[in-house]
Amino acid sequence: MKSLYPLQMGGLKVEMPMDLKVIIYEKPYFHGQAKEFSEHIDSVPDFLKHDGDFQGIGSIRVIGGVWVAYEKEHFKGQQFLLEEGDFEDSTACGALSGPILSFRYLQANFIESSITLFESDLESGKFIDVRNQEISDLEEIGFGTETRSIHVKSGVWVAYQQKFFCGEQYILEKGKYKCFFDWGGSNNTILSIRPVQLEPLGINEPPYLLKAFNKPGFQGECVDFTKEISDLTSFTPCSFKVLRGCWLLYYQEDISDNQCVLEEGLYADLTSCGCPTSTVKSLKPIDYVFEEPSISLFALEHCEGRELHLEEAVNSVLNKDLHFYTQSVWVKSGL
C-alpha cells in the first residue's frame, strides 16, 4: 500500500471557485516555511528558486478554488484534483507517482454539469449521457470498460481509471476529447466519473460578492461589495474578482455613460471588463434568474418583418454572413 486518502461524503465540492488561493508548506502537517499563490504555477522549482531553504512541498492548504496538481512541469503528466481543504501530506496524493511540479486552477460553470462518453471513436456508436451525478461503476449501468471519446458539454468532471473513484485521475473540462491522449491517459479505461459541483450557500452567506482592487492585476487595496454601491468617487477600482452572482458595472467614457455585465470570473483590468480607459461610477448586483438565452431581432419596428432568432453569442449581426439591420428586439428569456 502506497498511501491512504479519505474521500469526502457528497462528492467533489467547491464554495469559492473564483476566490483563488493556495498555501504550500515545506513539511507535512503545515510545518516549516509557507508560501502562497493565486495564479497558475507552471514550474514549482522556478516558483521556489528564490527561496533557497524551501525544500519541496510537504503539505497543501487550498483556501479557495478548484486546482489541479501535476507530476511534471508545464501542466503535464499525472493529475490530481485539489478541492478546497487541507492536504496534510502531499505524498497522500496517491494518483501522482512523484512530487508536484505544477499547479493550475479551473474555471467553469460548476452549477450545471453534463458529459457524454462514447464507446467508439466516432460519435455514432454506443454512448451514455450523464448530468449532475456521479457514477461509481460504469460497468454496472451497462457501459463498457473502455471509453474512446468524450464530450464535456458543461462543468468540470473527474474520470477515474478504477471503480469507486480510485486510481489515476483525468480532469475533464468543457470540450471534446477524441482519444485517451487528449485527456492524459495511457489507455481507454475509465470505470467511474463524478462532477465538481458548487456548494450551496449557507443561510448567512451573501448571494452576491465582488472583490474590487484599486490596481490592475488584483493588487493594491481590496474592498468587498455585497450590495449596490452608487458612488465610487472615494475608491477607484481597476480590477475585479466576481465571486458570487452577476453585476452591472456603470462607467463613464468621454461624455457618455455606459454599462457592462460582469459574470462570475476574474477581471485583471478594465479592458477585460469591456470598458478600457474609462471611469467606473457604480456597481449593482443583478437580481435575475438566468435561463436558456433566447432573443429575436426584427428588421422592422414593433417586432415585425424579417426575424433573426438567436440562442448563442454572435460577435456581429452586421457581418457578411448575417448582415441583419435591427429595428426592434424581443428578449424571450435570458439576459
C-alpha positions as CSV (number, residue, x, y, z in Angstrom):
1,M,0.0,0.0,0.0
2,K,1.4,3.4,-1.0
3,S,-0.9,5.8,0.6
4,L,-4.4,6.5,2.1
5,Y,-6.6,9.5,1.4
6,P,-10.1,9.9,2.9
7,L,-13.0,10.5,0.4
8,Q,-15.3,13.3,1.3
9,M,-19.0,12.4,1.5
10,G,-21.3,14.1,-1.1
11,G,-18.8,14.2,-4.0
12,L,-16.5,16.9,-5.1
13,K,-17.5,20.4,-4.0
14,V,-16.3,24.0,-4.3
15,E,-17.6,27.0,-2.3
16,M,-15.5,29.9,-3.7
17,P,-14.4,28.9,-7.3
18,M,-13.1,32.4,-8.1
19,D,-11.5,33.3,-4.8
20,L,-8.3,31.6,-5.7
21,K,-5.7,30.9,-3.0
22,V,-3.3,28.0,-2.2
23,I,-0.7,27.8,0.6
24,I,2.1,25.3,0.3
25,Y,4.2,24.2,3.3
26,E,7.7,22.9,3.3
27,K,6.8,20.0,5.7
28,P,3.8,17.7,6.3
29,Y,1.1,18.8,8.7
30,F,1.6,22.5,7.7
31,H,5.0,22.9,9.4
32,G,8.1,24.7,8.1
33,Q,8.1,27.6,5.7
34,A,4.9,28.6,3.8
35,K,4.3,30.3,0.5
36,E,1.0,31.2,-1.1
37,F,-0.2,31.9,-4.7
38,S,-3.3,32.6,-6.6
39,E,-2.2,32.1,-10.2
40,H,-1.1,29.2,-12.4
41,I,2.3,27.8,-11.4
42,D,3.8,26.1,-14.5
43,S,7.0,25.3,-12.7
44,V,7.3,24.8,-8.9
45,P,11.1,24.8,-9.0
46,D,11.1,28.2,-10.7
47,F,8.5,29.5,-8.3
48,L,10.7,28.5,-5.3
49,K,14.1,29.3,-6.8
50,H,14.4,32.5,-4.8
51,D,13.6,30.6,-1.6
52,G,16.7,28.5,-1.3
53,D,15.7,27.0,2.0
54,F,12.3,25.8,0.8
55,Q,12.8,22.0,0.5
56,G,9.9,20.8,-1.7
57,I,6.2,20.6,-0.8
58,G,5.2,18.7,2.3
59,S,1.6,19.8,2.7
60,I,-1.0,21.9,0.9
61,R,-3.9,24.1,2.1
62,V,-6.4,25.1,-0.6
63,I,-8.2,28.2,0.6
64,G,-10.3,28.8,-2.5
65,G,-10.9,27.5,-6.0
66,V,-10.5,24.1,-7.7
67,W,-6.9,23.3,-8.6
68,V,-5.1,20.5,-10.4
69,A,-1.7,19.3,-9.3
70,Y,0.7,17.7,-11.9
71,E,3.7,15.5,-11.5
72,K,5.5,17.3,-14.3
73,E,6.2,21.0,-15.1
74,H,4.0,22.9,-17.6
75,F,0.8,21.0,-16.5
76,K,1.9,17.7,-17.9
77,G,1.9,14.1,-16.5
78,Q,-0.4,12.5,-14.0
79,Q,-3.1,14.8,-12.5
80,F,-4.6,15.1,-9.0
81,L,-7.7,17.3,-8.2
82,L,-7.2,19.6,-5.2
83,E,-10.5,20.6,-3.6
84,E,-10.8,23.4,-1.0
85,G,-9.4,22.0,2.2
86,D,-6.3,20.6,3.8
87,F,-3.9,18.1,2.4
88,E,-1.7,17.2,5.4
89,D,0.8,15.2,3.5
90,S,1.4,15.9,-0.2
91,T,2.5,12.3,-0.7
92,A,-1.1,11.3,0.0
93,C,-1.9,12.5,-3.5
94,G,-1.9,8.8,-4.4
95,A,-2.7,9.4,-8.1
96,L,0.8,11.0,-8.5
97,S,3.9,8.9,-8.7
98,G,6.3,11.7,-7.9
99,P,6.4,15.2,-6.4
100,I,4.1,18.0,-7.5
101,L,5.8,20.2,-10.1
102,S,3.0,22.4,-11.4
103,F,-0.4,23.8,-10.4
104,R,-3.4,25.1,-12.4
105,Y,-6.7,26.4,-11.3
106,L,-10.0,25.6,-13.1
107,Q,-12.7,28.0,-14.3
108,A,-16.1,26.6,-15.3
109,N,-19.8,26.6,-14.7
110,F,-19.9,24.5,-11.5
111,I,-23.7,24.7,-11.2
112,E,-24.6,22.6,-14.3
113,S,-22.5,19.6,-15.3
114,S,-23.1,17.5,-18.4
115,I,-20.9,14.9,-20.1
116,T,-21.2,12.3,-22.9
117,L,-19.0,9.2,-23.0
118,F,-18.6,7.2,-26.3
119,E,-17.5,3.6,-26.7
120,S,-16.4,4.2,-30.3
121,D,-14.0,6.7,-31.9
122,L,-17.0,8.2,-33.8
123,E,-19.9,9.9,-32.1
124,S,-22.3,7.5,-33.7
125,G,-21.8,4.4,-31.6
126,K,-22.9,3.5,-28.1
127,F,-22.8,6.3,-25.7
128,I,-24.0,7.5,-22.3
129,D,-25.2,10.9,-21.2
130,V,-24.6,12.0,-17.6
131,R,-25.9,15.2,-15.9
132,N,-25.2,16.4,-12.4
133,Q,-24.5,13.0,-10.9
134,E,-21.6,10.7,-10.1
135,I,-21.3,7.1,-11.3
136,S,-19.1,4.9,-9.2
137,D,-19.2,1.9,-11.6
138,L,-19.8,2.5,-15.3
139,E,-20.0,-1.3,-16.0
140,E,-22.9,-1.7,-13.5
141,I,-25.1,0.7,-15.6
142,G,-24.3,-1.2,-18.8
143,F,-21.4,0.9,-20.2
144,G,-18.2,-0.9,-21.3
145,T,-14.8,-0.7,-19.7
146,E,-13.3,1.4,-22.5
147,T,-14.1,4.9,-23.4
148,R,-13.0,6.0,-26.9
149,S,-14.0,9.7,-26.9
150,I,-15.6,12.2,-24.5
151,H,-17.7,15.4,-24.9
152,V,-17.9,17.6,-21.9
153,K,-20.8,19.9,-22.5
154,S,-20.5,21.9,-19.2
155,G,-18.8,21.8,-15.9
156,V,-15.7,20.0,-14.7
157,W,-15.5,16.2,-14.4
158,V,-13.0,13.8,-12.9
159,A,-12.7,10.4,-14.6
160,Y,-11.0,7.6,-12.8
161,Q,-9.2,4.5,-14.1
162,Q,-10.8,2.3,-11.5
163,K,-14.2,1.8,-10.0
164,F,-15.4,3.8,-6.9
165,F,-13.3,6.9,-7.8
166,C,-9.9,5.2,-7.4
167,G,-6.8,5.0,-9.5
168,E,-5.4,7.5,-11.9
169,Q,-7.4,10.7,-12.3
170,Y,-8.2,12.6,-15.5
171,I,-9.5,16.2,-15.2
172,L,-12.1,16.9,-17.9
173,E,-13.1,20.4,-18.8
174,K,-15.6,21.7,-21.4
175,G,-14.7,20.5,-24.9
176,K,-14.2,17.3,-27.0
177,Y,-11.6,14.6,-26.3
178,K,-11.1,12.4,-29.3
179,C,-8.8,9.8,-27.7
180,F,-7.2,9.0,-24.3
181,F,-4.1,11.1,-25.3
182,D,-6.3,14.1,-25.2
183,W,-7.3,13.6,-21.5
184,G,-3.8,12.5,-20.5
185,G,-4.5,8.8,-20.1
186,S,-2.3,5.8,-21.1
187,N,-5.3,3.7,-22.3
188,N,-9.0,3.9,-22.9
189,T,-10.0,2.5,-19.4
190,I,-12.5,4.7,-17.5
191,L,-14.6,3.0,-14.8
192,S,-16.0,5.8,-12.7
193,I,-16.7,9.6,-13.1
194,R,-18.0,12.4,-11.0
195,P,-18.5,16.2,-11.4
196,V,-17.2,19.1,-9.3
197,Q,-20.3,20.9,-8.0
198,L,-20.8,24.3,-6.4
199,E,-21.5,24.0,-2.7
200,P,-24.9,25.6,-1.8
201,L,-24.7,28.9,0.1
202,G,-25.1,28.9,3.9
203,I,-28.0,30.8,5.4
204,N,-25.7,33.6,6.4
205,E,-23.8,33.9,3.2
206,P,-24.5,36.9,0.9
207,P,-25.9,35.9,-2.5
208,Y,-23.7,38.5,-4.2
209,L,-20.0,39.1,-3.6
210,L,-17.5,41.1,-5.6
211,K,-13.9,42.0,-4.7
212,A,-12.6,45.2,-6.2
213,F,-9.0,46.3,-6.3
214,N,-7.6,49.8,-6.8
215,K,-4.8,48.5,-9.0
216,P,-4.7,46.2,-12.1
217,G,-3.9,42.5,-11.6
218,F,-5.7,42.2,-8.2
219,Q,-3.2,44.4,-6.5
220,G,-3.5,47.3,-4.0
221,E,-6.3,48.0,-1.7
222,C,-9.2,45.5,-1.8
223,V,-12.9,46.3,-0.9
224,D,-15.7,43.7,-0.7
225,F,-19.1,44.6,-2.1
226,T,-22.2,42.6,-1.4
227,K,-24.8,45.1,-2.5
228,E,-25.2,48.1,-4.8
229,I,-22.7,50.9,-4.5
230,S,-23.8,54.1,-6.3
231,D,-20.8,56.3,-5.6
232,L,-17.2,55.2,-6.2
233,T,-15.6,58.6,-6.1
234,S,-13.6,57.7,-2.9
235,F,-12.4,54.4,-4.4
236,T,-11.2,53.8,-7.9
237,P,-11.5,50.1,-8.9
238,C,-9.1,48.8,-11.6
239,S,-9.6,45.0,-11.3
240,F,-12.3,42.7,-10.0
241,K,-13.0,39.2,-8.7
242,V,-16.7,38.4,-9.1
243,L,-17.2,35.6,-6.6
244,R,-21.0,35.3,-6.5
245,G,-23.7,36.4,-8.8
246,C,-23.6,38.8,-11.8
247,W,-23.1,42.5,-11.5
248,L,-23.7,45.6,-13.7
249,L,-20.8,47.9,-13.9
250,Y,-21.6,51.5,-14.8
251,Y,-18.8,53.6,-16.3
252,Q,-18.2,56.9,-18.0
253,E,-16.4,57.1,-21.3
254,D,-15.8,60.6,-22.8
255,I,-19.2,62.3,-22.2
256,S,-21.5,59.2,-22.3
257,D,-22.5,56.8,-19.6
258,N,-22.4,53.0,-20.4
259,Q,-22.7,49.7,-18.6
260,C,-21.4,46.2,-18.9
261,V,-22.2,42.9,-17.3
262,L,-19.6,41.1,-15.1
263,E,-20.3,37.4,-14.7
264,E,-18.6,35.3,-12.1
265,G,-14.9,35.3,-13.0
266,L,-11.6,37.3,-12.9
267,Y,-11.1,40.7,-14.5
268,A,-7.5,41.7,-14.2
269,D,-8.1,45.2,-15.7
270,L,-10.8,47.4,-17.1
271,T,-10.1,46.2,-20.6
272,S,-11.1,42.7,-19.7
273,C,-14.4,44.1,-18.3
274,G,-15.1,45.8,-21.7
275,C,-14.6,49.4,-20.6
276,P,-11.0,50.5,-21.3
277,T,-9.8,54.0,-20.5
278,S,-12.9,54.8,-18.5
279,T,-14.0,55.7,-15.0
280,V,-16.1,53.3,-13.0
281,K,-19.1,55.1,-11.5
282,S,-21.1,52.4,-9.7
283,L,-21.7,48.7,-9.2
284,K,-25.0,46.9,-8.9
285,P,-25.8,43.2,-8.5
286,I,-28.3,41.7,-11.0
287,D,-31.3,40.3,-9.3
288,Y,-32.1,37.9,-12.1
289,V,-32.6,34.2,-12.6
290,F,-30.8,33.1,-15.7
291,E,-32.5,30.8,-18.1
292,E,-31.5,29.4,-21.5
293,P,-30.9,32.5,-23.7
294,S,-33.4,33.3,-26.4
295,I,-33.7,36.5,-28.4
296,S,-35.3,37.6,-31.7
297,L,-34.2,40.5,-33.8
298,F,-36.6,42.1,-36.3
299,A,-35.9,44.1,-39.4
300,L,-39.0,46.4,-38.7
301,E,-40.3,48.3,-35.7
302,H,-42.9,46.7,-33.3
303,C,-41.3,43.2,-33.7
304,E,-42.4,42.9,-37.3
305,G,-40.8,41.9,-40.6
306,R,-37.8,39.6,-41.1
307,E,-36.8,37.8,-37.9
308,L,-33.4,36.6,-36.7
309,H,-33.6,34.2,-33.8
310,L,-30.5,33.6,-31.6
311,E,-29.8,31.3,-28.7
312,E,-26.0,31.8,-28.5
313,A,-23.4,34.6,-28.7
314,V,-22.9,36.4,-32.1
315,N,-20.0,38.8,-32.5
316,S,-21.8,41.0,-35.0
317,V,-25.1,40.7,-36.8
318,L,-23.8,43.0,-39.5
319,N,-21.1,40.6,-40.7
320,K,-21.2,39.2,-44.2
321,D,-23.0,36.0,-43.2
322,L,-25.9,37.6,-41.4
323,H,-25.9,41.3,-42.5
324,F,-29.0,42.0,-40.4
325,Y,-30.1,45.5,-39.6
326,T,-32.1,45.5,-36.4
327,Q,-35.1,47.8,-35.8
328,S,-36.7,46.0,-32.8
329,V,-35.8,43.3,-30.3
330,W,-37.8,40.7,-28.3
331,V,-36.0,39.1,-25.4
332,K,-37.8,35.8,-24.8
333,S,-35.5,34.5,-22.0
334,G,-32.1,35.1,-20.5
335,L,-30.2,38.3,-20.3
